Amino acid sequence: MKKMLLLLSLWQAISLSGESYGEKISLKRIPCVEEGAMAVALEQKTLWVAGSKGTLFAFDVSRPNAPKLIRKLRVSKGCRQMAVRDGIAAIAGRQSGMVLVDIRNPEKPEILSRYQSIELATGIDLTEEYAYIGNRIYGVETVDISNPRRPRFLGNFLTEEAQSVKVSGTRVFAGDWAAGQIRIADASNPASLKLAGCIRLDGFGDGLDVQGELLFASTGHHRKSGPRSLRSGNGHAVEIWNIRNSARPERLSIFRFPRFYNLGNDYWTVRVSGKYAFCADTHNGFFILNISDPKKPFCVGHAKLEEIVVEKRYDAEGNVLENSSLPDALSSLAIGEGVVYLCGQKTGLYLAELPGIASPRKPESFPKRKAHPPPFPEVKGFAVYRTDGMVREAAVCGNVAFLAASEDGIHSVRLGERSIEPLHQYSQKFAFDLKIRGKTLYVAENEKGIGVYRIRENGLLEPEAQIAMPWGLDCQRIWAPEKTDILIVSDHGGWIFFLNVRDPKKAKEVFRHNQVGIVYSDLMTHQLVGGRYLFFNWHNSGYAWYDTAGGSVALANWKRTRFATHRGGAASLGNLCLAVADGGYYLLRPNQDGMPSEWKRIRIAGKTLVGVPSVNGNTVVLSYRRTGEITVLDICDPLRPVWDRIRSLTVPGMPGTVCFFRNRMVIPAGYAGVYWELEREKLRSAPERNK
């Protein structure tokens, strides 16, 4: 009777008032999640909440409407999404990768392992044996978690921008963000997902759920159709699709939420149970849809979280908005018995009491599937050396290459005429990135900070110092320009830090800078431009020049504008800077000012230039990590580059920045290892220069 009365009141709210979002629902704030809540999941009688600063909270929900905190555990530097199954919680933490936690005993949760994903771990879903991680433009990564203490890379499925992931049956679904689509993959072989279909959405893609033959897709930001004047902010919706046939999905309906736009806090999530869809739409709040007829969904209730004041944020054009007041962003939700638990990105945990409406679904069971990782193909003309980890970057000193092999530590190898000879392995050191200056090796060692080593004979390393990162961050990117005592570091967050390491045991921060956006990749010139400046290609927020004159560091000039993305870096040509952007590159004078729209872009007919550039004499090599494409350019005349088609190639794995020995390429290529170019093939014919 209580259920019928509640449903009747919700229906009357729509029919009598004419409001399309139904009755306003009261929310109850649950204390104890002090840092803000990012993700939430329910397993049996325990509610697990992943906090915005990396704490995992366990609540006893034997009484669903009265959660009681029983334990909290620091698991990461930050959390984004979470999935639970069979006593395991998998938490995706962006730059912190994935953490697996044993949650069988809620009073004593235990961290089982940490796994560094291919890129920023954003989406996550699980079966009993496999984790599927959404790594944005790098796709969906399959990880074997049958032994949760030793997760193992199996394969990667390339997508446009995988923000969220859902597994159902023998299919994996990925919500592609700016592309506004759902990629459907056949996961019969979990190690080698195959594209089975694609859904075109009418907004930016993100969260999704599957119930039977129906897929529910949350969208946000901007519409993809209709008059352009009405698209901005009008992409917030839930779309319902019939996915019986992956190759020919059928859209049944769209239910739209209020028009809204805010750059940042982009969380759009839907969870379905029975005849209701429970929707989280960032600052727009919480919505309940009746989906009894999936062709005609209607909203029976809504709520917004507490308002917060944002001292400073930016709109789509980069304009600063001061002291903006808006409801907190609703980042995730979970369905309990008679309640729905809601995550406030700043304000913590809430619940909505919905007796007779909210009821958790039984977890889906999955058929046993054996993974068969495909072998890496041979690359003609190259020797190869593989480690047990992902070779993210390499640096060369003489005939020795040092490899940053993630969990497998630091490797040193000798580059022979036609082979790669292993020398030493330092497995106790985590290695994300490394650079050489003189006879010193600087290593980005994640949570341990910066390792400093003297390079001895035969690739032997002698520890010299261990430098902590500012603010207690993890170290994931590092630059060490020659003719300076400066080291630049980042954690893939939004800041870069300049340290004076003349005496590495007394390293001192001398400057820091943030310019909106994230330091996703190798975006700074490795060496000085004009003997004085460093150039940074900030992702989607312009450029910056840093002056190192006199041993200090200062921001020389900068522009916040749409210029390059993290797919294009920059390199020093001595007295010029080569900055990759817009399918070509720009040649910039030291500390060149102005807007990129005023600069001359150099292109090659029929070829899109993209990637992080490396310079070796009159050769520039672009390494595009997403696709493995290595583009070799002859820049004897930098204004008229020649594309060396014969020497260019595509490597398996996801290559880092190319370095050189004896004018040959050394290519760090992720799980494919490191490739060392053998004798260069002679050109069959001289390439023609661009007209």
C-alpha positions as CSV (number, residue, x, y, z in Angstrom):
1,M,0.0,0.0,0.0
2,K,2.8,2.4,0.9
3,K,4.4,1.7,-2.5
4,M,1.2,2.4,-4.3
5,L,0.7,5.7,-2.5
6,L,4.2,6.9,-3.3
7,L,3.9,6.0,-6.9
8,L,0.5,7.7,-7.1
9,S,1.9,10.9,-5.5
10,L,4.8,11.0,-7.9
11,W,2.5,10.5,-10.9
12,Q,0.1,13.2,-9.6
13,A,3.1,15.6,-9.3
14,I,3.6,15.3,-13.0
15,S,0.0,15.3,-14.2
16,L,-1.2,18.1,-12.0
17,S,1.8,20.5,-12.0
18,G,2.9,19.8,-15.5
19,E,6.6,19.6,-14.4
20,S,8.5,17.2,-16.5
21,Y,10.9,16.1,-13.7
22,G,8.3,14.9,-11.1
23,E,8.3,15.3,-7.4
24,K,11.2,16.9,-5.6
25,I,12.9,14.2,-3.5
26,S,14.4,14.8,-0.1
27,L,18.0,13.8,0.5
28,K,19.6,12.7,3.7
29,R,23.2,13.6,4.3
30,I,25.3,10.8,5.7
31,P,28.3,11.9,7.8
32,C,31.8,10.5,8.0
33,V,32.8,10.9,4.3
34,E,34.7,14.1,5.0
35,E,36.7,14.4,1.8
36,G,33.9,14.1,-0.7
37,A,32.5,11.0,-2.4
38,M,33.4,10.0,-6.0
39,A,32.2,6.4,-6.4
40,V,29.9,4.0,-4.5
41,A,29.0,0.3,-4.7
42,L,27.0,-2.1,-2.7
43,E,27.9,-5.7,-2.0
44,Q,25.6,-7.7,0.3
45,K,25.1,-5.6,3.5
46,T,28.1,-3.3,3.0
47,L,28.2,0.0,1.2
48,W,31.7,0.9,-0.2
49,V,32.4,4.6,-0.9
50,A,35.5,5.8,-2.7
51,G,36.5,9.2,-1.5
52,S,37.8,12.0,-3.7
53,K,41.1,12.0,-1.9
54,G,41.6,8.3,-2.1
55,T,40.0,6.9,1.1
56,L,37.8,3.8,0.9
57,F,34.9,3.9,3.4
58,A,32.9,0.8,4.5
59,F,29.4,1.3,5.8
60,D,27.2,-1.3,7.4
61,V,23.8,-1.0,5.7
62,S,21.9,-3.8,7.5
63,R,19.5,-0.9,8.0
64,P,19.6,0.5,4.4
65,N,18.4,4.0,5.5
66,A,20.9,4.3,8.4
67,P,24.4,3.5,7.1
68,K,27.0,3.1,9.9
69,L,30.7,3.6,9.2
70,I,32.7,0.6,10.2
71,R,36.1,1.1,8.5
72,K,38.1,3.3,6.3
73,L,41.3,2.6,4.4
74,R,43.6,4.9,2.5
75,V,44.0,3.2,-1.0
76,S,45.1,5.8,-3.5
77,K,45.9,9.5,-4.1
78,G,42.4,9.9,-5.7
79,C,39.5,7.9,-6.9
80,R,37.3,8.2,-10.0
81,Q,35.2,5.0,-10.4
82,M,34.7,1.7,-8.6
83,A,33.4,-1.8,-9.3
84,V,32.9,-4.6,-6.8
85,R,32.5,-8.4,-7.4
86,D,33.0,-11.5,-5.3
87,G,34.8,-9.8,-2.5
88,I,37.0,-7.7,-4.7
89,A,36.8,-3.9,-5.1
90,A,38.5,-2.4,-8.1
91,I,39.1,1.4,-7.9
92,A,40.1,3.4,-10.9
93,G,42.1,6.4,-9.7
94,R,43.2,8.3,-12.9
95,Q,46.9,8.9,-12.6
96,S,47.0,6.4,-9.7
97,G,45.9,3.5,-11.9
98,M,43.8,0.7,-10.5
99,V,43.8,-0.6,-7.0
100,L,42.4,-4.0,-6.0
101,V,41.1,-4.4,-2.5
102,D,40.0,-7.5,-0.6
103,I,36.6,-6.5,0.9
104,R,35.4,-9.9,2.1
105,N,35.8,-8.8,5.7
106,P,34.4,-5.2,5.8
107,E,36.1,-4.6,9.1
108,K,39.6,-5.4,7.7
109,P,39.8,-4.5,4.0
110,E,43.2,-5.2,2.5
111,I,45.0,-3.7,-0.4
112,L,45.9,-6.6,-2.7
113,S,47.8,-4.9,-5.5
114,R,48.3,-1.7,-7.4
115,Y,48.2,-1.7,-11.2
116,Q,49.4,1.2,-13.3
117,S,47.1,1.4,-16.3
118,I,48.1,2.4,-19.8
119,E,47.0,6.0,-19.2
120,L,44.6,7.8,-16.8
121,A,42.4,5.0,-15.4
122,T,38.9,6.5,-15.5
123,G,36.3,3.8,-16.1
124,I,36.2,0.3,-14.6
125,D,34.1,-2.8,-14.6
126,L,34.7,-6.4,-13.6
127,T,34.0,-10.1,-14.2
128,E,35.2,-12.8,-11.9
129,E,38.5,-13.1,-13.9
130,Y,39.0,-9.8,-15.7
131,A,39.1,-6.1,-15.1
132,Y,38.3,-3.7,-18.0
133,I,39.8,-0.2,-17.5
134,G,38.7,2.8,-19.5
135,N,41.8,4.8,-20.4
136,R,40.1,7.6,-22.4
137,I,41.7,8.0,-26.0
138,Y,43.9,4.9,-25.3
139,G,40.9,2.7,-25.1
140,V,39.7,-0.2,-22.9
141,E,42.5,-2.2,-21.2
142,T,41.9,-5.9,-20.3
143,V,43.7,-7.0,-17.1
144,D,43.8,-10.6,-15.7
145,I,42.8,-10.4,-12.1
146,S,42.4,-14.2,-11.5
147,N,45.3,-13.7,-9.1
148,P,44.4,-10.3,-7.6
149,R,47.8,-10.0,-6.0
150,R,49.4,-10.1,-9.4
151,P,47.2,-8.4,-12.0
152,R,48.5,-9.0,-15.5
153,F,48.1,-7.0,-18.8
154,L,46.3,-8.9,-21.5
155,G,45.4,-6.5,-24.3
156,N,44.0,-3.2,-25.3
157,F,41.0,-2.2,-27.4
158,L,41.3,1.3,-29.0
159,T,38.4,3.7,-28.7
160,E,37.9,7.4,-29.3
161,E,37.7,8.3,-25.6
162,A,36.6,5.6,-23.2
163,Q,35.2,7.4,-20.1
164,S,33.1,4.5,-18.6
165,V,32.9,0.8,-19.2
166,K,30.2,-1.9,-18.8
167,V,30.5,-5.6,-19.2
168,S,27.4,-7.7,-20.0
169,G,27.5,-11.3,-21.2
170,T,30.2,-11.6,-23.8
171,R,30.2,-7.9,-24.7
172,V,32.0,-4.9,-23.4
173,F,30.5,-1.4,-23.8
174,A,32.5,1.8,-23.7
175,G,31.1,5.3,-23.3
176,D,33.1,7.5,-25.7
177,W,33.2,11.0,-24.3
178,A,33.5,13.9,-26.8
179,A,32.9,11.5,-29.8
180,G,29.4,11.0,-28.4
181,Q,29.1,7.3,-28.9
182,I,29.1,3.8,-27.4
183,R,31.6,1.3,-28.7
184,I,30.4,-2.3,-28.5
185,A,33.1,-4.9,-28.4
186,D,32.9,-8.7,-28.6
187,A,34.8,-10.0,-25.6
188,S,34.7,-13.7,-26.5
189,N,38.5,-13.5,-26.2
190,P,38.9,-11.0,-23.3
191,A,42.6,-10.4,-24.3
192,S,41.6,-9.3,-27.8
193,L,38.3,-7.3,-27.9
194,K,36.8,-6.9,-31.4
195,L,34.6,-4.1,-32.5
196,A,31.0,-5.4,-32.9
197,G,29.0,-2.2,-33.3
198,C,28.7,1.5,-32.6
199,I,25.9,3.6,-31.2
200,R,25.8,7.3,-32.1
201,L,24.6,9.4,-29.2
202,D,23.1,12.9,-29.2
203,G,25.5,14.2,-26.6
204,F,28.9,13.5,-25.0
205,G,29.1,9.9,-23.9
206,D,29.8,8.6,-20.4
207,G,28.0,6.2,-18.0
208,L,26.0,3.3,-19.1
209,D,24.1,0.3,-17.9
210,V,22.6,-2.9,-19.5
211,Q,19.5,-4.7,-18.5
212,G,18.5,-7.6,-20.7
213,E,18.5,-6.4,-24.3
214,L,18.4,-2.7,-23.4
215,L,21.3,-0.4,-23.0
216,F,20.9,2.9,-21.1
217,A,23.4,5.6,-22.0
218,S,24.0,8.8,-20.0
219,T,25.1,11.9,-22.0
220,G,26.1,15.4,-21.2
221,H,27.6,18.7,-22.3
222,H,26.5,19.5,-25.9
223,R,24.0,18.0,-28.3
224,K,25.3,16.5,-31.6
225,S,22.2,17.4,-33.6
226,G,19.8,20.3,-34.2
227,P,20.5,24.0,-34.7
228,R,23.9,24.9,-33.6
229,S,22.6,27.8,-31.5
230,L,20.7,25.2,-29.4
231,R,23.4,22.6,-29.0
232,S,25.5,24.1,-26.2
233,G,24.7,22.5,-22.8
234,N,21.7,20.6,-24.3
235,G,23.3,17.2,-24.4
236,H,22.2,16.1,-21.0
237,A,20.0,13.0,-21.4
238,V,19.5,9.3,-21.0
239,E,19.1,7.3,-24.2
240,I,17.6,3.8,-24.4
241,W,18.7,1.4,-27.1
242,N,17.8,-2.1,-28.1
243,I,21.1,-3.9,-28.5
244,R,19.9,-7.4,-29.4
245,N,21.9,-7.0,-32.6
246,S,25.3,-5.3,-31.9
247,A,25.8,-4.4,-35.5
248,R,22.4,-2.7,-35.8
249,P,21.4,-1.2,-32.4
250,E,18.0,0.6,-32.4
251,R,17.3,3.7,-30.4
252,L,14.0,3.5,-28.6
253,S,13.9,6.9,-26.9
254,I,15.7,9.9,-25.4
255,F,14.8,11.6,-22.1
256,R,16.4,15.0,-21.7
257,F,17.5,16.7,-18.6
258,P,17.8,20.5,-18.0
259,R,20.2,22.5,-20.2
260,F,23.5,23.1,-18.3
261,Y,27.2,23.6,-19.0
262,N,30.2,23.7,-16.7
263,L,33.7,22.8,-17.8
264,G,34.9,20.2,-15.3
265,N,33.2,17.6,-13.1
266,D,31.8,15.8,-16.1
267,Y,30.0,12.8,-14.5
268,W,26.9,11.3,-16.2
269,T,25.8,7.9,-14.8
270,V,22.8,5.7,-15.0
271,R,22.0,2.6,-13.0
272,V,18.9,0.5,-13.8
273,S,16.8,-1.9,-11.8
274,G,13.5,-3.3,-12.8
275,K,11.3,-0.6,-14.3
276,Y,13.3,2.3,-13.0
277,A,16.5,4.1,-14.2
278,F,18.3,6.1,-11.6
279,C,20.4,8.9,-13.1
280,A,23.2,11.1,-11.9
281,D,23.7,14.2,-14.1
282,T,26.6,16.1,-12.5
283,H,25.4,19.6,-11.1
284,N,21.9,19.0,-12.5
285,G,21.5,16.4,-9.8
286,F,19.5,13.1,-9.4
287,F,16.6,11.9,-11.6
288,I,14.4,8.8,-11.5
289,L,12.9,7.6,-14.8
290,N,10.0,5.1,-15.1
291,I,11.1,2.9,-18.0
292,S,8.2,0.4,-17.9
293,D,7.7,1.4,-21.6
294,P,11.3,2.0,-22.8
295,K,9.9,3.9,-25.8
296,K,8.2,6.4,-23.5
297,P,10.2,6.9,-20.3
298,F,9.0,9.6,-17.9
299,C,10.5,11.2,-14.8
300,V,8.9,10.6,-11.5
301,G,11.3,12.5,-9.2
302,H,14.4,14.6,-8.9
303,A,16.8,16.2,-6.4
304,K,19.8,18.4,-6.3
305,L,22.7,18.2,-3.9
306,E,23.7,21.0,-1.5
307,E,25.1,24.1,-3.1
308,I,28.7,24.9,-3.0
309,V,30.7,28.0,-3.9
310,V,33.4,27.6,-6.5
311,E,35.9,30.5,-6.0
312,K,37.3,30.2,-9.5
313,R,36.4,28.1,-12.5
314,Y,36.4,28.4,-16.3
315,D,33.7,28.2,-18.9
316,A,34.0,26.6,-22.4
317,E,35.8,29.7,-23.8
318,G,38.3,29.8,-20.9
319,N,36.6,32.8,-19.2
320,V,37.2,33.0,-15.5
321,L,34.0,32.8,-13.4
322,E,34.5,34.1,-9.9
323,N,32.5,32.9,-6.8
324,S,30.0,30.8,-8.7
325,S,27.4,29.1,-6.6
326,L,25.9,25.8,-7.9
327,P,24.8,22.5,-6.6
328,D,27.5,20.0,-5.9
329,A,28.3,17.6,-8.7
330,L,26.6,14.2,-8.4
331,S,29.4,11.8,-9.4
332,S,27.9,8.3,-8.9
333,L,25.1,6.3,-7.3
334,A,24.2,2.9,-6.1
335,I,20.8,1.2,-5.6
336,G,20.0,-0.2,-2.2
337,E,16.9,-1.8,-0.7
338,G,14.4,1.0,-0.7
339,V,17.1,3.6,-1.0
340,V,19.6,5.1,-3.5
341,Y,23.0,6.2,-2.3
342,L,24.4,9.3,-3.9
343,C,28.0,10.7,-4.2
344,G,28.6,14.4,-3.8
345,Q,32.0,15.2,-5.3
346,K,32.7,17.9,-2.7
347,T,30.0,17.3,0.0
348,G,30.1,13.6,0.6
349,L,27.5,10.8,0.8
350,Y,23.7,11.2,0.6
351,L,20.7,8.8,0.4
352,A,17.2,9.1,-1.0
353,E,14.5,6.9,0.6
354,L,12.5,5.3,-2.2
355,P,10.6,2.4,-0.7
356,G,8.9,0.2,-3.4
357,I,11.0,1.9,-6.1
358,A,14.6,1.2,-5.4
359,S,15.7,-2.4,-5.2
360,P,19.2,-3.7,-6.1
361,R,19.7,-6.1,-9.0
362,K,21.2,-9.5,-8.7
363,P,24.8,-9.4,-9.9
364,E,25.2,-10.8,-13.4
365,S,27.0,-14.0,-13.8
366,F,29.5,-14.4,-16.7
367,P,30.5,-17.4,-18.7
368,K,34.0,-18.7,-18.2
369,R,36.2,-17.4,-21.0
370,K,39.8,-18.1,-21.5
371,A,42.0,-15.2,-22.7
372,H,44.4,-15.8,-25.6
373,P,46.7,-12.8,-25.8
374,P,47.8,-12.3,-29.4
375,P,51.6,-12.3,-29.9
376,F,53.3,-9.0,-30.7
377,P,54.2,-8.9,-34.4
378,E,57.8,-8.6,-35.5
379,V,59.0,-5.2,-36.7
380,K,61.3,-5.7,-39.6
381,G,64.7,-3.9,-39.3
382,F,64.5,-3.7,-35.5
383,A,65.9,-5.7,-32.6
384,V,63.6,-6.0,-29.6
385,Y,64.0,-6.4,-25.8
386,R,61.0,-7.1,-23.6
387,T,60.5,-6.7,-19.8
388,D,57.7,-7.9,-17.5
389,G,56.4,-4.3,-17.3
390,M,55.4,-1.5,-19.6
391,V,58.4,0.2,-21.1
392,R,57.1,3.8,-20.9
393,E,60.3,5.8,-21.8
394,A,63.9,5.3,-22.6
395,A,67.1,7.3,-22.3
396,V,70.5,6.6,-23.8
397,C,74.0,7.2,-22.4
398,G,76.8,5.9,-24.8
399,N,75.7,2.5,-26.0
400,V,73.6,1.8,-22.9
401,A,69.8,2.5,-22.9
402,F,68.0,2.8,-19.6
403,L,64.3,1.8,-19.6
404,A,61.4,3.0,-17.4
405,A,59.5,-0.3,-17.1
406,S,56.7,0.7,-14.7
407,E,56.3,-2.0,-12.0
408,D,59.2,-3.9,-13.4
409,G,61.5,-1.1,-12.4
410,I,64.6,0.2,-14.2
411,H,66.4,-1.9,-16.9
412,S,69.7,-1.1,-18.5
413,V,70.6,-2.7,-21.8
414,R,73.5,-2.5,-24.3
415,L,72.7,-1.6,-27.8
416,G,74.8,-3.8,-30.1
417,E,75.1,-3.7,-33.8
418,R,72.2,-6.1,-34.4
419,S,71.0,-6.9,-30.9
420,I,70.0,-5.7,-27.4
421,E,71.9,-7.2,-24.5
422,P,70.4,-7.1,-21.0
423,L,72.7,-5.6,-18.3
424,H,71.0,-4.8,-15.1
425,Q,67.5,-4.7,-13.6
426,Y,66.4,-2.6,-10.5
427,S,63.1,-4.2,-9.8
428,Q,62.7,-2.6,-6.4
429,K,62.3,0.8,-8.1
430,F,59.0,1.8,-9.9
431,A,59.9,3.7,-13.1
432,F,57.4,5.9,-14.9
433,D,59.8,8.2,-16.8
434,L,63.5,8.9,-16.9
435,K,66.0,11.4,-18.3
436,I,69.8,11.7,-18.4
437,R,71.9,14.8,-17.9
438,G,75.6,14.2,-18.1
439,K,76.3,11.1,-16.1
440,T,73.2,11.4,-13.9
441,L,70.0,9.5,-14.4
442,Y,66.8,11.0,-13.0
443,V,63.8,8.6,-12.6
444,A,60.2,9.3,-11.9
445,E,59.4,6.7,-9.3
446,N,55.7,7.3,-8.7
447,E,54.9,7.6,-5.0
448,K,58.6,7.4,-4.0
449,G,59.3,10.7,-5.9
450,I,62.4,11.3,-7.9
451,G,65.3,8.8,-7.9
452,V,68.8,10.3,-8.7
453,Y,71.5,7.9,-9.8
454,R,75.1,8.2,-10.9
455,I,75.7,6.2,-14.1
456,R,78.7,3.8,-13.9
457,E,80.3,1.4,-16.4
458,N,78.1,-1.2,-18.1
459,G,74.8,0.3,-17.1
460,L,75.4,0.1,-13.4
461,L,73.5,2.7,-11.3
462,E,74.7,4.1,-8.0
463,P,72.0,5.7,-5.9
464,E,72.8,9.4,-5.1
465,A,69.6,10.8,-3.7
466,Q,65.8,10.4,-3.3
467,I,63.8,13.6,-3.8
468,A,60.2,13.9,-2.5
469,M,57.6,15.5,-4.8
470,P,56.0,18.8,-3.8
471,W,52.7,18.4,-2.0
472,G,53.4,14.7,-1.5
473,L,52.4,13.9,-5.1
474,D,53.4,10.9,-7.2
475,C,56.1,11.6,-9.8
476,Q,55.1,10.5,-13.3
477,R,56.8,13.0,-15.7
478,I,60.3,14.4,-15.6
479,W,62.5,16.7,-17.8
480,A,66.2,17.5,-17.3
481,P,67.4,20.1,-19.8
482,E,71.1,20.3,-20.4
483,K,73.1,23.4,-19.3
484,T,70.9,23.9,-16.3
485,D,70.6,22.7,-12.7
486,I,66.8,22.6,-13.2
487,L,64.6,19.5,-13.0
488,I,60.9,19.7,-14.0
489,V,58.5,17.2,-12.7
490,S,54.7,16.5,-12.8
491,D,52.3,13.8,-11.5
492,H,49.9,14.0,-14.5
493,G,47.9,16.5,-12.5
494,G,47.6,20.1,-13.5
495,W,50.9,21.4,-12.2
496,I,54.6,21.3,-13.2
497,F,57.3,22.0,-10.6
498,F,60.8,23.3,-11.2
499,L,63.4,22.1,-8.8
500,N,67.0,23.2,-8.4
501,V,69.0,19.9,-8.1
502,R,72.6,21.2,-8.2
503,D,72.9,19.4,-4.9
504,P,70.3,16.6,-5.3
505,K,70.4,15.9,-1.6
506,K,69.2,19.5,-1.0
507,A,66.8,19.9,-3.9
508,K,64.7,23.0,-3.7
509,E,61.5,24.0,-5.5
510,V,62.1,27.3,-7.3
511,F,59.0,27.7,-9.4
512,R,55.6,26.1,-10.2
513,H,53.0,26.7,-12.8
514,N,49.5,25.6,-13.8
515,Q,47.6,26.6,-16.9
516,V,44.3,24.8,-16.8
517,G,44.1,21.2,-18.0
518,I,46.3,18.2,-17.2
519,V,49.9,17.3,-18.0
520,Y,48.9,14.2,-19.9
521,S,52.1,13.5,-21.7
522,D,55.6,14.7,-22.8
523,L,54.6,18.3,-23.6
524,M,57.8,20.3,-22.9
525,T,60.9,20.8,-24.9
526,H,63.7,18.5,-23.5
527,Q,66.3,21.1,-24.2
528,L,66.6,24.9,-24.0
529,V,65.4,27.1,-26.9
530,G,67.9,29.9,-27.7
531,G,70.0,28.7,-24.8
532,R,67.5,30.1,-22.3
533,Y,63.9,29.2,-22.7
534,L,61.7,26.1,-22.2
535,F,58.4,25.8,-24.1
536,F,55.3,23.9,-22.9
537,N,52.5,22.8,-25.2
538,W,49.7,22.9,-22.6
539,H,46.8,20.6,-23.4
540,N,43.9,22.6,-24.9
541,S,44.9,25.7,-22.9
542,G,47.6,27.4,-25.0
543,Y,51.3,27.6,-24.5
544,A,53.9,28.9,-22.0
545,W,57.6,30.0,-22.2
546,Y,59.8,29.6,-19.1
547,D,63.0,31.7,-18.7
548,T,65.9,29.9,-17.0
549,A,68.4,32.8,-17.3
550,G,70.7,33.2,-14.3
551,G,69.8,29.9,-12.8
552,S,66.4,31.0,-11.8
553,V,63.0,30.2,-13.4
554,A,60.3,32.7,-14.4
555,L,57.2,32.6,-16.6
556,A,58.3,34.6,-19.6
557,N,55.0,34.8,-21.5
558,W,52.0,32.6,-22.1
559,K,48.6,32.5,-23.8
560,R,45.5,30.6,-22.6
561,T,43.8,29.5,-25.8
562,R,42.9,26.4,-27.8
563,F,46.1,25.5,-29.5
564,A,47.5,22.0,-29.1
565,T,46.4,18.8,-27.3
566,H,48.3,16.2,-25.4
567,R,48.8,14.4,-28.7
568,G,51.4,16.9,-29.8
569,G,54.5,17.9,-27.9
570,A,57.5,20.3,-28.7
571,A,61.2,20.0,-29.3
572,S,64.1,22.4,-29.4
573,L,66.0,23.0,-32.7
574,G,68.6,25.1,-30.9
575,N,67.4,28.6,-31.8
576,L,63.9,27.6,-32.8
577,C,61.1,25.6,-31.1
578,L,59.2,23.0,-33.1
579,A,55.7,22.8,-31.7
580,V,53.3,20.1,-33.0
581,A,49.6,21.2,-33.3
582,D,46.7,21.2,-35.8
583,G,48.1,18.5,-38.0
584,G,51.3,20.3,-38.6
585,Y,54.0,22.1,-36.7
586,Y,55.0,25.7,-35.9
587,L,58.6,27.1,-35.9
588,L,58.8,29.6,-33.0
589,R,61.5,32.0,-32.1
590,P,62.7,32.0,-28.5
591,N,60.0,33.4,-26.3
592,Q,57.8,34.2,-29.3
593,D,54.6,36.0,-28.3
594,G,51.3,36.3,-30.0
595,M,48.3,34.1,-30.8
596,P,48.8,30.8,-32.7
597,S,46.3,31.9,-35.2
598,E,48.8,34.5,-36.3
599,W,51.6,32.0,-36.7
600,K,52.5,30.1,-39.9
601,R,51.7,26.4,-39.7
602,I,53.9,24.0,-41.7
603,R,52.2,20.9,-43.1
604,I,52.9,18.0,-45.4
605,A,50.4,17.3,-48.2
606,G,48.5,14.1,-47.5
607,K,49.9,13.6,-44.0
608,T,48.6,14.6,-40.6
609,L,51.5,15.3,-38.3
610,V,50.8,14.3,-34.7
611,G,52.9,13.1,-31.8
612,V,55.8,14.0,-29.5
613,P,58.8,15.1,-31.5
614,S,62.4,14.1,-31.0
615,V,65.4,15.7,-32.8
616,N,68.5,14.1,-34.1
617,G,70.5,16.4,-36.4
618,N,68.3,17.1,-39.4
619,T,65.8,14.4,-38.5
620,V,62.6,14.8,-36.5
621,V,60.7,11.8,-35.3
622,L,57.1,12.1,-34.1
623,S,55.9,9.3,-31.8
624,Y,52.1,9.0,-31.5
625,R,51.5,6.9,-28.5
626,R,47.8,6.2,-29.1
627,T,48.2,4.4,-32.5
628,G,51.9,3.5,-32.4
629,E,52.6,5.6,-35.5
630,I,56.3,6.7,-35.8
631,T,56.7,9.5,-38.4
632,V,60.2,10.4,-39.6
633,L,60.8,13.8,-41.2
634,D,63.9,15.2,-42.9
635,I,64.1,18.9,-41.9
636,C,67.3,20.0,-43.7
637,D,65.0,22.8,-44.7
638,P,62.5,23.1,-41.7
639,L,60.2,25.2,-43.8
640,R,59.9,22.4,-46.3
641,P,60.0,19.1,-44.4
642,V,60.2,15.7,-46.2
643,W,58.3,12.7,-45.0
644,D,60.6,9.7,-45.0
645,R,58.1,7.1,-45.8
646,I,60.6,4.2,-45.9
647,R,61.9,4.8,-42.4
648,S,58.5,5.7,-40.9
649,L,56.5,2.8,-39.3
650,T,53.9,1.7,-36.9
651,V,55.0,-0.3,-33.8
652,P,52.9,-2.5,-31.5
653,G,52.4,-1.3,-28.0
654,M,52.1,2.4,-27.1
655,P,55.4,4.1,-27.8
656,G,56.9,6.8,-25.7
657,T,59.3,9.5,-26.9
658,V,61.9,8.3,-29.3
659,C,65.6,8.7,-28.5
660,F,68.7,8.0,-30.6
661,F,72.1,6.2,-30.7
662,R,74.4,6.3,-33.7
663,N,71.6,8.2,-35.6
664,R,69.3,5.2,-35.2
665,M,66.0,5.2,-33.3
666,V,65.4,3.7,-29.9
667,I,61.7,3.3,-29.4
668,P,60.1,2.5,-26.0
669,A,56.9,0.7,-26.9
670,G,55.0,-0.3,-23.8
671,Y,54.3,-4.0,-23.3
672,A,55.9,-4.6,-26.7
673,G,59.3,-3.7,-25.1
674,V,61.9,-1.5,-26.6
675,Y,62.9,-1.4,-30.3
676,W,66.4,-0.7,-31.6
677,E,66.7,0.3,-35.2
678,L,69.3,-1.8,-37.1
679,E,71.2,-0.7,-40.2
680,R,69.1,1.9,-42.0
681,E,67.7,0.8,-45.4
682,K,69.0,2.9,-48.2
683,L,66.3,5.0,-49.9
684,R,65.2,3.5,-53.1
685,S,64.6,7.0,-54.5
686,A,65.1,10.4,-53.1
687,P,61.8,11.8,-51.7
688,E,60.4,14.8,-53.4
689,R,60.2,18.0,-51.3
690,N,56.8,19.7,-50.7
691,K,56.0,22.3,-53.2
